[in-house]
Amino acid sequence: MGKTASEAYLEKARLLSRKETERLLSRAREKLIRRLEVKKLSALEVAAIQLELEDEALSEWRERMAEIRNKTKSK
């Protein structure tokens, strides 16, 4: 995983409370956590990348759900 945190997501991660950050990090992928453990990334960077990944996944899910709704309406 060569993904780096964008400035926009770093700013979003900075605004999270400690509890929100912990929850976000608990959902982080194994590769991200390993990069945190070996000090290649900071917790803030991992949180920012995880936020971005979750936003991308949510966007894809919304697109799929819209397709499903359209298919069921046309039947």
C-alpha positions in Angstrom: 0.0 0.0 0.0 1.7 3.2 -1.2 -1.1 5.5 -0.2 -0.3 8.7 1.5 -2.6 11.0 3.4 -3.9 14.0 1.5 -3.9 17.4 3.2 -7.7 17.5 3.2 -8.0 14.2 5.1 -5.1 15.1 7.4 -7.1 18.2 8.4 -10.3 16.1 9.0 -8.3 13.7 11.1 -6.9 16.5 13.2 -10.5 17.6 14.0 -11.4 14.2 15.4 -11.7 13.7 19.2 -9.4 11.1 20.8 -12.3 8.6 21.1 -13.2 9.1 17.4 -9.6 8.6 16.4 -9.4 5.4 18.4 -12.5 4.0 16.8 -11.2 4.9 13.4 -7.8 3.3 14.0 -9.5 0.2 15.3 -11.0 -0.2 11.9 -7.8 0.4 10.0 -6.4 -2.3 7.7 -3.6 -4.4 8.9 -1.1 -2.9 6.5 -1.8 0.6 7.9 -1.4 -0.6 11.5 1.9 -2.3 10.6 3.1 1.0 9.0 2.2 2.7 12.3 4.0 0.1 14.4 7.2 0.4 12.5 7.0 4.2 12.6 6.6 4.8 8.9 3.4 6.7 9.5 2.0 8.7 12.4 -1.3 7.9 14.0 -2.7 11.1 12.4 -1.5 9.9 8.9 -3.1 6.4 9.5 -6.3 8.0 10.6 -6.4 10.3 7.6 -5.8 7.4 5.2 -8.4 5.3 6.9 -10.9 8.2 6.6 -10.2 8.5 2.9 -10.6 4.7 2.4 -13.9 4.7 4.2 -15.2 7.7 2.2 -14.3 5.9 -1.0 -16.0 2.7 0.2 -19.1 4.7 1.2 -19.2 6.4 -2.2 -18.9 3.0 -4.0 -21.7 1.5 -1.8 -24.0 4.4 -2.5 -23.5 4.0 -6.2 -24.3 0.2 -6.0 -27.4 0.9 -3.9 -28.6 3.5 -6.4 -28.2 0.9 -9.2 -30.1 -1.7 -7.1 -32.9 0.8 -6.5 -33.1 1.7 -10.1 -33.3 -2.0 -11.1 -36.1 -2.7 -8.6 -38.1 0.4 -9.7 -38.0 -0.7 -13.3 -39.4 -4.1 -12.6 
